[in-house]
Amino acid sequence: MDAALTHWINTGAGISPFLDKTMIGVSQIGVPLMVLAVVMQWLAKVDRYHVRHGAVSAGLAFLLGLAINQFILLFVHRIRPYDAGVTHLLIAPSADWSFPSDHATASIAIVAAFAMQGLPRRTIALFIMAFLICWSRIYIGTHYLTDVVGGGLTGVLGAIVVRQAYRENSRLDNLVTKIL
């Protein structure tokens, strides 16, 4: 079923040059744009301390999620869908394993951190960006659907761990506030 859904999402690849370029662009610059959006939260005027805490939490969740992925990659060696003949690849092939998707992890970790911080408008905007990034990774043929879901789960796990360890007004928060 995973291969069938992945193939279905990738079916449009190569048909519309405009859509292909758009999805490649989203895949390439989506995560950096999300990171920029998080950095821009530092300039927030409303509820400044709370939003800044959310931005730092998002950064920590992002890093922890990617670290979790590196651990998973030591044990899970899943070939890319284009190597299995499931998808038509629109970009250069990747040298690493397919599961989990780092793009999904990074983008969903940011969304989850802002959601856990109780910032709904920012969460919705970031979720739309994350969804497009995740969809683009399947569309361009570089990931299976479950690679993206797995990456999203590691991103959420990273955000949960950060939420537990880095609370507002905690010693760690006060230390980070002094540093930043």
N, C-alpha and C positions, 0 to 999 in steps of 0.2 A: 504494500500500500504506500509506503514511503517513496519508493521509486516511482510509482504511478503518479502520485501527487506532485513530486518534484518535476517529473517530465511534463505534466500538465501546465505547471506554472512556467516552465521554460519553453513551452511550445511556441510562444510568440517571438522568441529570440531569433533575430536574423530576418524578420519579415518587415518591420518598420525601422528604418534607419534613425528616425527621430526618437522613437521609444527606446531603441537600443542605446543611443548616445545618452539619453536621459538616465536610464538605469545604470549605465556604466559610471556616469557622473555622480549619481547618488551613492553608488557603491564606493567610489574613490574619495569623495569629499564629505560624505555624510557624517562620519564619526568626527573628523576635525571640526566640522560646523557645529556639532553638538558640544564638543569640548569648548569651542568659542562661546557658545550660548551659555554654558555653565560659568565660564570666566566672566562673562558680561553680567552675571547675577551679582557679582561683587559690587557693582555700581548701583544696586537697587536702592531706592529711596524709601520705599514702604517696608516696614518690618525688617530693617536692614540686618540686624544680628541673626534673626531666624533664617533669613534667606541665605546669608553668608554661611551659616552652619550647614544648610542644605547643599550649598556648592562644594564645601569641603567634604561633606559626606559622599557626595556624588563622585568626587575625585578619588577618594579612598576606595569606594565600592568598585569603581572602574579598575583600579590597580589590583585590588584583591581578586576580582572576577577573572582578570587576565592571568594572574598567578595560579588560580585554581585550574584554569585551562591548561597551563603548562604542565601541571601535575598530571592531569587527565591524559595528556598527550604522551606521557611516559608509558601508559598502559593500553591505550586505545589507538589502534592504527587503522583507521578507516580510509579507504581510497576515495578519491574525489569522484563525483558522479560522472564527470566527463570521461574519466579513465575507465569507468564501468559501462560507458556507452549509453548512459541515461539522459545526458543533457548535451546541448550544443553550447560550447564555450565561446563567450564573446570577448574575453580578455586573455592575457598571457596566463599559462598554467601556473599553479602554485607549487612550491617545493615541499610544503608541509602536509600533514594529514588533514582530513576533512572535518573530523569531529573533535571538539565543538567549534562553532563559528566564533572567532574573536570579535568580529563586527557586531554580531548579535549580543555577545556578552557585554561589550563596552557600552553599546547604546541602551540596552535594557537595564544595566546597572545604574546608569544615570537616571533613567525614568523611575526605577524602583526607589532610589535614594530620595528623589524629590517627592514621590508619592508618600513615602514613610515620614517625610518631614511635614506633610500636611499642606502642600502647596499645589492645589488642584489645577489652576490655570496653567501654571508652568508645566505640570505633569502632563496635561493633555497635549500641549504644544510639543513637548519632547517625545511623547508617545507617538504622535503622528510622524515625527522625524525617524524615530526608531523603527516603526512599522515599515516605512519606505526603505530604510537601509536593509532590514531583514528580508523584505520581499525582493529587493534588487539582487541580493546575494544568490537567491535561488533562480531568479529570472536570468541572470547572466551566466548561469550554469556552473558556478563554482562550489555550491553547497546543496546537500540534501535538505529537505524540510526539517528532518529530525536533527540535523547539525545546528540549524538555527534555533530550534526549540531547546536543544541541549545548551547552547550558548546563552539563550535567554534565562534558563534555569540557573546557570552558574552566575550570571549577572545578578539575579534576584538573591541568590545565596550570599554573594559578596555584600550586597546592600543590607541584608539581614544581619550579618556578622558585624558590619560597621555600625549599624543602628544599635546593636547591643553593647558594643565597646566604646562608642563615641557619642555620648549623650550630651545634650545641651547643659551647660553649667557644671559639667563634671571636671575633674582635675585635668583630664586629657584635653577637654575643650578649652579650658582656661590656658593651658600650655600652648595649644595651637593658636589661640587668639593672641597671645603675647608674641609668638613668632611671626604671625602674619600681620 
